[in-house]
Amino acid sequence: MQTRICPVTPIAVVLSLVLACGCASPRKAAPLTVHGPVAPADEVARDGWQRPQAIVAQMRLQPGQVVVDFGAGTGYLLQHLSRAVSPSGQVIAVEIQPELVQRLRQRVSDEGLRNVTVVQSTEVSAALGQLADRIVLLHSYGELDHPIDMLAALKQWLRPGGRLYAVEFLPPPDPVGLPMPLSDPDHRVAPDTLEAEMRGAGLVATQRYAVLPHQYFAMFVPTEELTPALAQDRDRVGAPEAVTPAAR
């Protein structure tokens, strides 16, 4: 399948550079999600619409890399990330809520995920301990109280050439008949708002992926690496999924 790549246009690049100089958050964060017990069957059902293999494939993870799952929640994505970077890679699962940190550590132990480390963060910073090749936020962005501060802190942990990925449900109106349980509208962030806050932290979207039903999925690079990042991504071949602009 031929890959369609839609890099940001030159005009958008200029606007991104201007907006990157500062951006106040125009929204109020949603309350933290209270996670109950998750049955294995529930996660198997989620695989059908969340498509974790597609997410990992677009992140182009390689053995030996360091990947951060920020807002790891109940640990849904950890096994997929662990397999993609093992045996010599490292997964860092980051959570703010202490009770989820304990549950994550228990899950890592129970499932024998030896290349996964669990880290507790604050609402504005995270001490990861090492630079990361990839950072992913899977349905955790809307719960950030201080998104620009947190993103700026995460950006400092990206090694040169590192990428940050965000996956969020699109805001209402919702299409009828989606094969998925949609989150409360209060927990969703419009793509324009998310990208504006990313620019405020010095991160710019260079790819938007149309591979998830009614979910926004995009790759962000540090503003200072924008030109080489665009050149690198434009020259990619054989990417596993088509790439199109995100729905607005």
C-alpha positions in Angstrom: 0.0 0.0 0.0 1.4 3.4 -1.0 1.8 5.7 1.9 0.3 9.2 1.8 2.2 11.7 3.8 0.9 15.1 4.6 3.6 17.3 6.1 2.6 20.7 7.5 2.5 23.4 4.8 5.0 26.2 4.7 2.4 28.7 5.9 1.5 26.4 8.8 5.2 26.1 9.7 5.5 29.9 9.9 2.4 30.1 12.1 3.7 27.3 14.3 6.9 29.1 14.8 5.1 32.3 15.8 2.7 30.6 18.1 5.5 28.5 19.7 6.7 31.7 21.4 3.9 31.4 23.9 0.4 30.1 24.3 -1.9 30.3 27.3 -4.0 27.2 27.9 -7.6 28.1 26.8 -9.3 25.3 28.6 -10.0 23.8 32.0 -8.6 20.3 32.6 -11.1 17.5 33.2 -11.1 15.7 36.6 -8.8 12.7 36.8 -10.4 9.5 35.6 -11.1 7.0 38.3 -10.1 3.6 37.0 -11.8 0.5 38.3 -10.6 -3.0 37.8 -10.0 -4.0 34.2 -10.7 -7.5 33.1 -8.4 -9.1 30.4 -11.5 -9.6 28.3 -12.2 -5.9 28.4 -8.7 -5.1 27.1 -9.1 -7.7 24.3 -12.4 -6.0 23.3 -10.6 -2.6 23.4 -8.0 -3.8 21.0 -10.6 -3.9 18.2 -11.1 -0.2 18.2 -8.0 1.2 19.9 -5.7 -0.7 17.5 -2.6 -0.7 19.7 -0.5 -2.4 17.0 -1.3 0.4 14.6 -0.2 3.0 17.2 3.1 1.2 17.9 3.7 0.8 14.2 3.3 4.5 13.5 5.6 5.3 16.3 8.2 3.2 14.4 9.7 1.8 17.6 12.9 -0.2 17.4 14.6 -2.7 19.7 16.8 -0.8 22.2 14.9 2.4 22.2 13.5 4.1 25.3 9.7 4.9 25.2 7.6 6.7 27.7 3.9 5.9 28.3 2.8 9.2 30.0 -0.4 8.8 31.9 -0.1 5.0 31.6 -3.4 4.5 33.6 -4.1 0.8 34.1 -1.2 -0.2 31.8 -3.1 -1.0 28.7 -0.3 -0.1 26.3 2.6 -1.5 28.3 2.8 -5.0 26.8 2.7 -3.6 23.3 5.5 -1.1 23.9 7.6 -3.6 25.9 7.6 -6.1 22.9 8.4 -3.4 20.4 11.6 -2.2 22.2 12.8 -5.4 23.8 15.1 -7.1 24.6 17.5 -4.2 25.1 15.0 -1.3 25.2 13.2 0.3 28.1 9.6 1.4 28.8 8.9 4.1 31.4 5.3 4.1 32.6 4.5 7.5 34.1 1.5 8.2 36.3 0.3 11.1 38.5 -2.2 9.2 40.7 -0.5 7.3 43.5 -3.1 4.5 43.5 -2.5 3.9 39.8 1.3 3.9 40.3 0.8 1.0 42.7 -1.5 -0.9 40.3 1.0 -0.4 37.5 3.9 -1.7 39.5 1.8 -4.8 40.5 0.8 -5.3 36.8 4.4 -5.1 35.7 5.4 -7.6 38.3 2.5 -10.0 37.5 3.1 -9.9 33.8 6.9 -10.2 34.0 7.6 -7.0 32.1 11.2 -6.7 33.0 12.0 -3.8 30.7 9.2 -1.6 32.2 9.9 0.9 35.0 7.0 2.8 36.7 7.6 6.4 37.7 5.3 8.8 39.6 5.2 12.4 38.3 3.8 15.7 39.5 1.3 17.7 37.6 4.0 19.8 36.0 7.1 17.7 35.7 8.4 14.1 35.5 11.8 12.8 36.5 12.3 10.0 33.9 15.9 9.3 34.7 17.0 9.0 31.1 16.3 10.5 27.7 13.6 9.0 25.6 13.3 8.2 21.9 9.5 8.3 22.0 6.8 9.6 24.4 3.1 8.7 23.9 0.1 10.2 25.6 -2.9 7.8 25.1 -6.2 9.5 26.2 -4.4 11.2 29.1 -3.9 14.7 27.6 -7.3 16.1 28.7 -6.6 15.4 32.3 -3.5 17.6 32.5 -4.0 20.6 34.8 -1.0 22.4 33.4 -0.5 21.1 29.9 2.0 23.5 28.6 4.2 23.2 31.7 4.0 19.4 31.6 4.7 19.2 27.8 7.7 21.6 28.1 9.0 19.3 30.9 8.5 16.2 28.8 10.2 17.9 25.8 13.4 18.3 27.9 13.5 14.4 28.2 13.4 13.8 24.4 16.7 12.9 22.9 17.7 14.5 19.6 15.4 13.1 16.9 12.9 12.1 19.6 9.1 12.2 18.9 6.0 12.8 21.0 2.7 11.2 20.1 -0.8 12.1 21.3 -4.0 10.1 20.9 -7.3 11.7 22.0 -11.0 11.2 21.3 -12.4 13.8 19.0 -15.0 16.2 20.6 -18.7 15.9 19.9 -20.8 15.6 17.7 -20.1 11.9 17.7 -20.9 9.8 14.6 -23.6 7.2 15.1 -22.6 3.5 15.3 -19.0 3.8 16.4 -17.7 0.4 17.7 -16.3 1.9 20.8 -17.3 3.4 24.2 -16.6 7.1 23.9 -15.3 9.1 26.9 -17.2 11.9 28.6 -17.0 15.1 26.5 -15.3 16.9 29.4 -12.3 14.6 29.0 -11.8 15.4 25.3 -9.6 18.2 23.8 -10.2 19.6 20.4 -7.3 19.0 18.0 -6.9 22.8 17.4 -6.6 23.4 21.2 -4.2 20.5 21.7 -1.9 21.6 18.9 -2.0 25.2 20.2 -0.9 24.0 23.6 1.8 21.9 22.1 3.1 24.9 20.2 3.1 26.8 23.5 5.5 24.1 24.8 7.7 24.2 21.7 6.3 21.1 20.0 4.8 21.1 16.5 2.6 18.5 14.7 4.3 17.2 11.5 2.2 14.1 11.0 -1.5 13.3 11.6 -2.6 9.7 11.2 -6.1 8.6 10.1 -5.9 5.1 11.5 -8.2 5.2 14.5 -12.0 5.6 14.5 -13.0 9.0 15.9 -9.6 9.6 17.5 -7.0 12.2 16.9 -3.5 10.7 16.5 -0.5 12.9 15.7 3.2 13.1 16.0 5.0 16.2 17.4 8.6 17.3 17.1 10.5 20.0 19.0 10.2 23.3 17.1 14.0 23.7 16.9 14.1 20.4 15.0 11.2 21.2 12.7 13.1 21.5 9.4 15.1 18.3 9.6 12.1 16.5 11.0 10.0 17.4 8.1 12.7 16.4 5.6 13.1 13.0 7.4 9.4 12.3 7.6 8.8 13.4 4.0 11.4 10.8 2.8 9.9 7.9 4.7 8.9 4.9 2.6 6.9 1.8 3.5 5.0 3.3 6.5 2.3 0.8 7.7 -0.7 3.1 7.4 -2.0 6.0 5.3 -1.5 9.4 6.8 -4.0 12.2 6.3 -4.8 15.5 8.1 -6.6 15.1 11.3 -10.4 15.6 11.3 -11.5 18.9 12.6 
